[in-house]
């Protein structure tokens, strides 16, 4: 009788097209908490959920200030890819993985060696900021330098609009082009 692992291995080895979908669970072993689990971000700090709602983010400078402070301390900056991330990168190197669709914003799949062209980040990425007015995208480290220097709510350098991490918040639609890429 085949074990679940044997069956999974058989399916992977014989698939004509392999697409993997990952979520928070793959990154918890790297020290990145999920949102709703026993040690989840919102479980331990119910106020944190407010920072994840676009309406509160746009209307409340204090929510933005707290959000930028939490970005400085986000575990993604120091987390390392784990066995799961590395196994998926290995599948890609062997030519077995056609696409990797992830809800994660941490970039650990790419750091493990998965090709950015094959990774579809449906909830965006923590590694960029976006202006909610003009749409310019800026590398997150450049914005975090400003936060560390004392800017509590950094504005867009192009138009002075509101900046936020290039991630999907509650109340924001998924990006149609990203979803189209995932469906292909």
N, C-alpha and C positions, 0 to 999 in steps of 0.2 A: 504494500500500500504506500502511495506517495504521500510525503509530508507536505504541508502547505508551502514550505520553502522549495521542495523539489518541484512541485507543480508550478510555482512562480518561475523558477529557473527554466522549466520546459517552455512555458508561455513566452518568456523573453527570448530564448534561443530560437524559437520557431515563428516568431512574429514577423510579418512582412513590413510592418510599420509600427514603431514603438514610440508612444508619447507618454510622458510621466507628468502627473499633477502633484505638486507638493504644497504643503501649508505649514503652519506654525510648528507642528510636531517634529519636523525634520531638524529644525534649528534649536529646539529646546536642549538637545544634547550638547549644543555649543554654548549654552549658558544664556540664550536669549529667551526670556519668558514669553509664554503665550498671553492671550488677553483674558480668557475666561476660566482657565484651569485653577486648581487649588492654590498655586503660587502665581497666578496670572496678574498682569498689570492692573486690570480693573477690579480683580478680587481683592488685592492688597490695598489699592487706592481708588475707591469709587469715583473720586473727583477727576481722575485721569481720563475717564470716558468723555467728560465735557471738552477736553482738549482735542478729541477726535471727531468733533462735530463741526462741520464747516461754518454753520450759522454762528456758533459761539466764537469760533476762531476769527471770523471776519468782524464781528460786532464788538468784541471785548479785547482791548489791548492787554489786559491782565492774563487772559487765556493765551494770547500769543507769547507774552513774556515767559510764562510757565512752560509753554511748549518749546521755546528755544532753549531754556535751561535744561529741559529733559533731553533735548537733542544732544547737548554737550555731553551728557552722561550716558547716552544710549549704549548698551552692551555690544551693539554691532561693530563699534569702532575697534574693540579689542578681541572680539570673538574669532575663533578659528573654525574653519570647516571641519565637520566630523565625518565619521565613516560613511554615513548616508550620502552626504554631498560628494565625497570622493568616489563612492561606488557609481554614482550617476555620471560623474565626469569620466570614469573609466569606461562605462558603457558607450559614451559618446566617442571616446578615442578608438574603441573597437568598431565604430561604424554602426552600432546597434540602436542608438538613440536619435530619433528624428527631431524631437522637440521636447523641451522641458518647460512646462507651464507652472509658474509658482505664484502663490499669493503673498509670498514673503517679500519684504522690502530691504532685507539685510545684505544682499549681494554675495552671500556665502557660496552660492552655486558657482558664480564666476570665479571667486577666489580659489575654489577647489579645482578649477580648470575647465569648467563648462564654458563653451563658446558663447559670448554675448549674443551672437546671431541665432543661437538655438534656444536661449533662455527668454521666455516671455513673462515679464513681471506685470501681472494683471492689476496689482495694487500699487504699482509705481516703485520708486526706489528712494531710499533714505540718502543716497549719495549725491543727490541733486536737490536744489531748491528751484521753485518756479514762482514767477510773479503772477498773482491772480488778476492783474490788470492787463499787462502787455504780453504775458506768456513767455517771456525770456526765461531760459533755464541757465542756472549757474551752478558750478560744482559746489557741493555742500561745504567742503573744507574752507572755501573762500568766505562763505557766510559765517561759519562758526568762528573764524578769526575775528570777525567784527563783534560777535557776541562776547567772546572772551575779552575783547578790548573795552567792553562796557556798553555796547549797543544792546539795549534790552529787546527792541522790536525792530530789527534791521529792515530798511525799506529797499525797494528795487533800485539798483544803481542807474537804470535806464529811464524810469518814469516815476519813481517814488511810490509805487504801488506796494501792496502788501505781499510779502514773501512768505512762502510756507514750504515745507518739504514736498518734494514731487511725489507725493503719495496720495492715495484716495482716502478721503475722510468721509464719515457718515454724512449723507446729504449731497455728496458729489456723485455724478454718474461715472461709470467706468469709461475709459477712453475708447471710442469706437474702433480706432485704428489698431489698438492693442488687442482688443477682442477679436477683430478680423484676423490678425496674425495668429492668435491662439487657435482659431477655428481652422485655419489652413493647415 
